[in-house]
Amino acid sequence: EDKVVQSPLSLVVHEGDTVTLNCSYEVTNFRSLLWYKQEKKAPTFLFMLTSSGIEKKSGRLSSILDKKELFSILNITATQTGDSAVYLCAAAGAGSYQLTFGKGTKLSVIP
Amino acid sequence: NAGVTQTPKFQVLKTGQSMTLQCAQDMNHEYMSWYRQDPGMGLRLIHYSVGAGITDQGEVPNGYNVSRSTTEDFPLRLLSAAPSQTSVYFCASSAGTGMRGELFFGEGSRLTVL
């Protein structure tokens, strides 16, 4: 059975801090790992990673995948209150039509 | 672009009632899916479809039916609602038939079963 585990489950930081969110996975014939941000409503796509060691960046957010150790991290630098959200990690296997999601990390950024 | 549209946004049912959650997408995506999200459980796949006329079960299919008569629409039917089906439901679609790209999510439908 495919499994995705995120840690920590919740995190409170001050504005300006840097945070690292963790995601480990066990997926048959792994193909891709995705990160989503969920505020009040629908999850919104952040990154998709398929190759090990290649960092994806978007502004203050970045993510990297380690296919040997079966994990990914999402970094957020210089956090802002608008970064407060649940961050979801999901993994897909080759030939699979299913994304397996982790339970999410709830990030709270306080002024 | 409307993207993925779900209706209704909120619904209260009594145990045993039936209802249909509607989902429509205007991106010509072949892949569509339904997830439920419960506190502490993450998103769990209910049913999915890789094209018109093709549906399959996900992780938690019991108590739900789906059909896919057109590329655009993928309704989720609750045949006899139970309190355990109280949840937030998300419809999502993706280009292609496999998990090769990002999922686009609707804004969710919050269902309460009394």
Interface residues (C-beta under 8 A of the other chain):
Chain A: R31 S32 L34 K41 A42 P43 T44 F45 M48 L88 A90 A92 G93 G95 S96 Y97 Q98 L99 F101 G102 K103 G104
Chain B: V4 Y31 Y35 G40 M41 G42 L43 R44 L45 Y48 V50 D56 G58 E59 F90 T97 G98 M99 R100 G101 E102 L103 F104 F105 G106 E107 G108
